[in-house]
Amino acid sequence: MRLPVMPPVKPMLAKSVKEFPLPEAVPGGVLYEPKWDGFRCIVFRDGEEVELGSRNERPLTRYFPDIVAAAKEALPKRCVVDGEIVIARDGKLDFESLQLRLHPADSRVRKLAAETPAEFVAFDLIALGDDSLTERPFGERRELLAANLRPTSSVHLTPATDDPATAATWFTAFEGAGLDGLVVKPLTLTYRPDARVMFKVKHERTADCVVAGFRYHKSGPVVGSLLLGLNDEDGQLRHVGVAASFTMGRRKELLDELAPYREGAENGHPWYSSEWGPGGSPSRWNAGKDLSFEPLRPELVVEVAYDYMEGNRFRHTAQFRRWRPDRKPESCTYEQLERPLTYAISDVLAGRR
């Protein structure tokens, strides 16, 4: 493979903002795009050679043979394209099915590729032919991408708009299809690998959850994350995710705050020998990660911020807001959660609103 931009390349990133910038606030204007929730991927194609690079520079090629085949059909013969690998099921993005692809057995990967084929959503063009486009403005790169991509049922050009009103509609309506916000890209922006120079606006909501355990931090005997639960309609406490991102000082304080709830926690804990607990299966991204947990009596209630749900769990790590001593654990149910309107991925890609 000989391209003007060679792998590995760390993709350009976005920094979180509370409100998306208006075009007049950014010199040269901006373009708004849906924020896809999949595996970030840079596709390198040189004729029949195709390589798929991930955000952490690990190759994804062996896990997505269907994307390799689709790239040969839809992308220019020599190019480097930034985008997202997604899997859609029942009109919504299915991140769990995407994770299942990270399997060591090639036969299993190919079976899954046939049963639940992945799709690639392209949103930036880094190289074309013998030319590197990294120093050209994003507005020009977007036009070249639109002109040279041959969309198929498996490869798409992400929708984009320069109209803030349309972007605001997308932010609300597209969430039901599993998208988690907007990405705002200055039109004059050159491609800057591993730099947070774009903007992203994500959904944020709050929920009151039961704290039924914790995991230690990798650095030592302090709290790494709180394990969160919600009660289903049958009164079963289901593990829904974790709250993390504490300072080291706060991690030490939490260990003392949780100490009283560790006494007798093993007796009748709702997550011992339960399919609704945090489990102990290895991480697909880090096979050596310890997923064991320290149980707590399920009596503490915490308010956390989250972006959205995937099935019965928080899609991303929740953020600690405050303790809720005024709430009883049994009152922490799924009914409190806001459910976005359903919106089909096919409509998003077709630009229907």
Secondary structure in CASP SS format (residue, H / E / C, confidence):
PFRMAT SS
TARGET T0000
AUTHOR 0000-0000-0000
METHOD secondary structure of the structure
MODEL  1
M C 1.00
R C 1.00
L C 1.00
P C 1.00
V C 1.00
M C 1.00
P C 1.00
P C 1.00
V C 1.00
K C 1.00
P C 1.00
M C 1.00
L E 1.00
A E 1.00
K E 1.00
S E 1.00
V C 1.00
K C 1.00
E C 1.00
F C 1.00
P C 1.00
L C 1.00
P H 1.00
E H 1.00
A H 1.00
V C 1.00
P C 1.00
G C 1.00
G C 1.00
V E 1.00
L E 1.00
Y E 1.00
E E 1.00
P E 1.00
K C 1.00
W C 1.00
D C 1.00
G C 1.00
F E 1.00
R E 1.00
C E 1.00
I E 1.00
V E 1.00
F E 1.00
R E 1.00
D E 1.00
G C 1.00
E C 1.00
E E 1.00
V E 1.00
E E 1.00
L E 1.00
G E 1.00
S E 1.00
R C 1.00
N C 1.00
E C 1.00
R C 1.00
P E 1.00
L C 1.00
T H 1.00
R H 1.00
Y H 1.00
F C 1.00
P H 1.00
D H 1.00
I H 1.00
V H 1.00
A H 1.00
A H 1.00
A H 1.00
K H 1.00
E H 1.00
A H 1.00
L C 1.00
P C 1.00
K C 1.00
R E 1.00
C E 1.00
V E 1.00
V E 1.00
D E 1.00
G E 1.00
E E 1.00
I E 1.00
V E 1.00
I C 1.00
A E 1.00
R E 1.00
D C 1.00
G C 1.00
K E 1.00
L E 1.00
D C 1.00
F H 1.00
E H 1.00
S H 1.00
L H 1.00
Q H 1.00
L H 1.00
R C 1.00
L C 1.00
H C 1.00
P C 1.00
A C 1.00
D H 1.00
S H 1.00
R H 1.00
V H 1.00
R H 1.00
K H 1.00
L H 1.00
A H 1.00
A H 1.00
E H 1.00
T C 1.00
P C 1.00
A C 1.00
E E 1.00
F E 1.00
V E 1.00
A E 1.00
F E 1.00
D E 1.00
L E 1.00
I E 1.00
A E 1.00
L E 1.00
G C 1.00
D C 1.00
D E 1.00
S E 1.00
L C 1.00
T C 1.00
E C 1.00
R C 1.00
P C 1.00
F H 1.00
G H 1.00
E H 1.00
R H 1.00
R H 1.00
E H 1.00
L H 1.00
L H 1.00
A H 1.00
A H 1.00
N H 1.00
L C 1.00
R C 1.00
P C 1.00
T C 1.00
S C 1.00
S C 1.00
V E 1.00
H E 1.00
L E 1.00
T C 1.00
P C 1.00
A C 1.00
T E 1.00
D C 1.00
D C 1.00
P H 1.00
A H 1.00
T H 1.00
A H 1.00
A H 1.00
T H 1.00
W H 1.00
F H 1.00
T H 1.00
A H 1.00
F H 1.00
E H 1.00
G H 1.00
A H 1.00
G C 1.00
L C 1.00
D C 1.00
G E 1.00
L E 1.00
V E 1.00
V E 1.00
K E 1.00
P E 1.00
L C 1.00
T C 1.00
L C 1.00
T C 1.00
Y C 1.00
R C 1.00
P C 1.00
D C 1.00
A C 1.00
R E 1.00
V E 1.00
M E 1.00
F E 1.00
K E 1.00
V E 1.00
K E 1.00
H C 1.00
E C 1.00
R E 1.00
T E 1.00
A E 1.00
D E 1.00
C E 1.00
V E 1.00
V E 1.00
A E 1.00
G E 1.00
F E 1.00
R E 1.00
Y E 1.00
H E 1.00
K C 1.00
S C 1.00
G E 1.00
P E 1.00
V E 1.00
V E 1.00
G E 1.00
S E 1.00
L E 1.00
L E 1.00
L E 1.00
G E 1.00
L E 1.00
N E 1.00
D C 1.00
E C 1.00
D C 1.00
G C 1.00
Q C 1.00
L E 1.00
R E 1.00
H E 1.00
V E 1.00
G E 1.00
V E 1.00
A E 1.00
A E 1.00
S C 1.00
F C 1.00
T C 1.00
M H 1.00
G H 1.00
R H 1.00
R H 1.00
K H 1.00
E H 1.00
L H 1.00
L H 1.00
D H 1.00
E H 1.00
L H 1.00
A H 1.00
P H 1.00
Y H 1.00
R H 1.00
E C 1.00
G C 1.00
A C 1.00
E C 1.00
N C 1.00
G C 1.00
H C 1.00
P C 1.00
W C 1.00
Y C 1.00
S C 1.00
S C 1.00
E C 1.00
W C 1.00
G C 1.00
P C 1.00
G C 1.00
G C 1.00
S C 1.00
P C 1.00
S C 1.00
R C 1.00
W C 1.00
N C 1.00
A C 1.00
G C 1.00
K C 1.00
D C 1.00
L C 1.00
S C 1.00
F C 1.00
E E 1.00
P E 1.00
L E 1.00
R E 1.00
P E 1.00
E E 1.00
L E 1.00
V E 1.00
V E 1.00
E E 1.00
V E 1.00
A E 1.00
Y E 1.00
D C 1.00
Y C 1.00
M E 1.00
E E 1.00
G C 1.00
N C 1.00
R E 1.00
F E 1.00
R C 1.00
H C 1.00
T C 1.00
A E 1.00
Q E 1.00
F E 1.00
R E 1.00
R E 1.00
W E 1.00
R C 1.00
P C 1.00
D C 1.00
R C 1.00
K C 1.00
P H 1.00
E H 1.00
S H 1.00
C C 1.00
T E 1.00
Y H 1.00
E H 1.00
Q H 1.00
L C 1.00
E C 1.00
R C 1.00
P C 1.00
L C 1.00
T C 1.00
Y C 1.00
A C 1.00
I H 1.00
S H 1.00
D H 1.00
V H 1.00
L H 1.00
A H 1.00
G C 1.00
R C 1.00
R C 1.00
END
